[in-house]
Amino acid sequence: MRTVPWIARTAALITLPLIAMLTPASADAAPTGYSVTGIDVSHYQGTINWSSVADAGTDFAYAKATEGTNYTDPTYSANRTGARANSIYFGAYHFARPDQGDPRGQADRLVNTSQYSSDGRTLPPMLDIEWASGQATCFGLSTSSMVSWISQFLDQVRVRTGQKAMIYTNPNWWNPCTGNTTAFGSYPLFHSRYADTPGALPSGWSQFTLWQYTSSGSVPGVSGGVDRDVFNGTLAQLRALCNGGSGNKAPALAYDNGDGTQTIYRWRSNGSGFSHTTDYQGEGTFRLSNVGDRVASGDVDGDGTDDVVMAYQDAEGTFGLYVFDGGLTSRGRWYTSGAFNLSAVGGRLVVADFTGDGKAEPALVRDNGDGTQSIYRWTSTGSSFARTTDYVGTGSFRLSNVGNRVAAGDVDGDGKADIVMAYQNADNTFSYYVWKSGLSSQGAWYTSGSFNLDTVDGRMVVADFTGDGKAEPALVRDDGDGTQSIYRWTSTGSGFSRTTDYVGTGTFRLSNVGDRVAAGDVDGDAKADIVMAYQNADNTFSYYVWKSGLTSEGVWYTSGSYSLDRVGGRMVLGTW
């Protein structure tokens, strides 16, 4: 992606390592090991015969839509129409001009011009941020100002589309111009390096999603040289990246069939309601009594969709971590322990991306029986879990004062999930304790006035309810009179502050909910929402939604006859 031919940009790079200027790979052959290929184009390629491009086996394409505050690529509309008409996965990119300011306005121009559609074949909108001929180094911005500009642009794209934008860059530009920031490692990376291997990635990423490996490729249907790209995965994973456009999360329930088998019931979200979709039907003996409420969700294989993870107590005193891909397909055991009794864990299993590598990992919070606790941690290879460094507590921290009030989310905005626990103090206050990446104790981030957590039970969630890139806790409390309140906080990145609560009116009995409370962005506005599964008097159940945890959106789904007793607290949200 270039505003001027590559040769015209070399002067701007002369004082930096010329990583992206190594000998290009073959113009016609994708690097070894990458089967999903694409191109990226702009007006420099002129009129493109997209039928010929598709016949040549091109799977995806990005086309320039906009630049800065006022430029629109004159070929974008034709490129979009042609690529889509020939079944090529298609996305739009914006060439960043931070020197022109207005990051949110530039993001709006991209979304407006791109005609972004939640149709399952549209790639995430992309920010192309790199050197530009004739511009000051790093567009004249300080590293902190550059990070702020990028953050505002990405936030606005997510607000408008519900998607995390793709970031196109290279380490030669990114590292010096952002001060080696790691804040954006959870965003998909379009890496630029013209060589046979991807080489070093920009700071913050351990893997790329797309890789532009040459600027002088040859593709039928395109006159002259063209940027050629590969996708770091399978075609099915590329489809998952598109993921219907919205990325809306939806609930799943793990249901005990009463015969030694289980069913995972799944739903999808259209942004204003849930619809029942294909379920996982278990075969053979898999007793949810051996799982309890140790069920969590996260993208453990890095394919862009969430998976369900269960911790299962074996008869011989070991346990296994089982994975269900997309909540639909059993992937079997990803880990088997030595002797380990899960009764000391209770329901304290969390799954989140603690390493910032794009794959979620499980963690178990275990009562050591002596007034201390340990957080057992794993990493994900994408097909199994491997043990890694644990947090071993010192001093008195009694998990009996926590119960199952444990959740995970990126509360400090560094691109890596953290663990939060709500702890009942002896003086009838409570405190939120934070463990950075599940490994390093950060102490108490908040202490309340008088507040009894017994009325909360296990109904604590952590998610980004404000859309600011930092997750925040919320507690769902039984008011004791047939109503409920949702107590909410914001995160400063080093502490939690009280904010506006939801105060319920009318009859809504949390005894009908139990611990079936989860949080995630179900409406695609880039802010998390709260979902509860409520057992109705007629033996149906309903999903209720609270937008950003603050505004009741009422019922999004009502079932036929269905007893939630067989679910227990095994409700999760995910993008399936």
Secondary structure, DSSP 8 states (H G I E B T S, - for coil): --SS-GGGGHHHHTTS--GGGS----SSS--TT---EEEEE-GGG-S--HHHHHHTT--EEEEEEEETTTEE-TTHHHHHHHHHHTT-EEEEEEE--GGG--HHHHHHHHHHHHT---SSSB---EEE-S--TTS-GGGG--HHHHHHHHHHHHHHHHHHHSS--EEEE-HHHHHHHHTS--TTTTS-EEEE--SSS--S--TT-SS-SEEEEEEEE--TTS-S-EEEEEESS-HHHHHHHHTTTT---EEEEEEE-SSS-EEEEEEEE-SS-EEE---EE--S---GGGTTT-EEEE-SSSSSS-EEEEEEE-TTS-EEEEEEETTTEEEEEEEE-SS--GGGTTT-EEEE-SSSSS--EEEEEEE-SSS-EEEEEEEE-SSSEEE---EE--S---GGGTTT-EEEE-SSSSSS-EEEEEEE-TTS-EEEEEEETTTEEEEEEEE-SS--GGGTTT-EEEE-SSSSS--EEEEEEE-SSS-EEEEEEEE-SS-EEE---EE--S---GGGTTT-EEEE-SSSSSS-EEEEEEE-TTS-EEEEEEETTTEEEEEEEE-SS--GGGTTT-EEEE--
